């Protein structure tokens, strides 16, 4: 069986994948959606530990590790620690880079300046408005605003530590149009296959079918996933 480990980005939770998950399950896949801890003194390496635990908890033959936004950094380091368990890495609008990369080095100066200003003297960065994730439809914006939570600033300031093992795992970068940050370039610099999707940064909320189909058609997956059924069914939003 193919297992997708779907890791949410900053300010989000495992609920971020609840529109994608049923589509993958209907196609015959197993889905794991870990919740990253959002507490005081929590850094990037804590989140990596949590994802490594999820990876090692499954014995399925085919494991795809998916990270949205900030979690691009998390899944790459987690895969580097368990390269024998991960068959494919997918970045969904993911921040990612070589050893030593982190939000400090990848994000523009103005982004990190806003993050620090929002945190002030505290440990948590308050969640931005839904519109900054591209979610503007009133019902979806209210739904998202009720769920977003503050994110520990330490995870934004820590850098990844990679041995190089992750670079032997094939990868795909899903980036959205119109582009907001250079996610396509991040994926290209890692040698990842690139797929463009029409949608906002939180594309898994606005266009879950597009995300599901991109995941189910990864070139490294075996063939028996039920794409025709997936395409005929109307998503439940």
PyMOL commands that set and color helices and strands:
alter all, ss='L'
color gray80, all
select helices_A, chain A and resi 14-26+44-56+71-81+103-106+109-119+130-133+138-145+154-157+165-168+183-189+203-206+208-216+227-232
alter helices_A, ss='H'
color red, helices_A
select strands_A, chain A and resi 2-7+30-32+62-68+88-92+124-125+151-152+171-177+193-198
alter strands_A, ss='S'
color yellow, strands_A
deselect
rebuild
show_as cartoon
